[in-house]
């Protein structure tokens, strides 16, 4: 297991996770926690600054592609920085 995967596993133990679908009410909070250069530099497809429009577009893209896994992965990576 790589060091990165080990860190994720230790940080996000399965019993501590609670997944639910994103909704429009999450957009502002998602933008706030993502608008951090440490986060946007670590995730190549996120822009700096990460605006509310960017957050809205991210959720729309995930919904269109039915990519809940991508959204969940991004949220987990962001949590490493907070």
C-alpha positions, -999 to 999 in steps of 0.1 A, spaced: 0 0 0 14 34 -10 20 61 16 -7 82 0 -33 54 2 -22 46 38 -27 82 48 -62 83 32 -71 50 49 -59 63 83 -76 96 79 -109 83 65 -117 51 84 -148 35 69 -167 38 102 -161 76 103 -175 83 68 -209 94 60 -218 97 23 -248 114 9 -257 129 -24 -245 165 -30 -273 191 -34 -274 227 -43 -271 238 -6 -236 223 -5 -222 245 -33 -212 275 -11 -195 253 16 -177 233 -11 -164 265 -27 -152 278 7 -132 247 17 -119 242 -19 -107 278 -24 -73 272 -9 -41 271 -30 -30 240 -11 -61 222 -24 -63 237 -59 -26 231 -64 -30 194 -54 -60 187 -77 -49 197 -113 -84 203 -127 -94 228 -100 -88 265 -107 -72 291 -84 -91 310 -71 -120 284 -69 -151 305 -72 -188 298 -65 -193 295 -103 -165 269 -104 -181 249 -76 -215 250 -94 -199 238 -126 -181 210 -108 -213 197 -93 -231 200 -127 -203 181 -144 -204 154 -118 -242 151 -121 -240 150 -159 -213 123 -158 -230 106 -128 -195 108 -113 -203 106 -76 -170 88 -71 -150 117 -85 -168 141 -63 -163 120 -32 -126 116 -40 -121 153 -43 -139 159 -10 -116 134 7 -85 150 -7 -97 184 4 -103 171 39 -66 162 41 -58 200 40 -83 210 67 
